[in-house]
Amino acid sequence: MAELDQDLVDALRKARKIAVLSGAGLSAESGVPTFRGPEGLWKNHDPTELATAEAFRRDPALVWEFYNWRREKVLSVEPNGAHRALVDIEARVSECTHITQNVDGLSQRAGARRLIELHGNLFATICFDCRRPRTDLPEIVPHPSYCECGGLMRPGVVWFGESVPAFETALAALPGTDLFLVVGTSALVQPAASLAMIAKQSGAHVAEFNLEPTPLTASLDFAVHGPVGTTLPALMAAAFH
Ligand code: OAD
């Protein structure tokens, strides 16, 4: 791991308000596959056949097979040191909001409280027609399952081409942020990725934690390259222990 920048350690120690944007890299060390890259989900699966409303209309059984498989995967893994380090930050800073693109629920399982799930939750099930949730279904959802309105139940996640209702809440969490952490995201999916630059333009220091550079890196204040299960706990240790 690269040496931690002392300015970043100081920025964390002094910050009164922190916001975090996380992506699939946060859960990678738990064993949840990321989306892009050689081992990524979108390498072997076409997102337009699995993660769009059109795909669901065309072949709901196939979409449910994919999401039930992802549910099974997530149920068999545990939060890692990076999830716990972010919970630790939340406990030490007066105000901290964690905005995640992840749908796996691992941050909640690690104890996150102020969490905005931008892309929904893998374990939510909503009606395709009226969007009403059903909470009485088993974790592995039998297909077809129906809503009381007669509509088919679908995964409660945001698909490509759909609006991101929680984005406004995420934006509202940014003003006054001293430090914005971008954790394990390729920063390729909008509107999530735009949050980092919006935070920077409104005066936050922005630090990225990733295995490799992203399209954002050159515009940010700090970049820490390495696995977040190591780099985030190391940053916490340097700032607070
Ligand atoms: P990606 O798969 O696009 O990117 C994961 C990022 O994590 C990459 O930049 C990796 O380099 C980095 N990474 C992987 N393992 C890491 C580790 N151990 N430590 C640090 N970094 C690591 O995932 P997201 O950016 O989350 O949306 O993708 C954004 C959205 O695209 C997802 O929410 C999903 C996807 O399609 C929808 O399904 C709507």
Residues whose N, C-alpha, C, O or C-beta is under 5 A from the ligand:
A	BS01	OAD	G23 A24 G25 A28 E29 T34 F35 R36 Q101 H119 V158 W159 F160 G184 T185 S186 A187 V189 F209 N210 L211 E212 G226 P227 V228
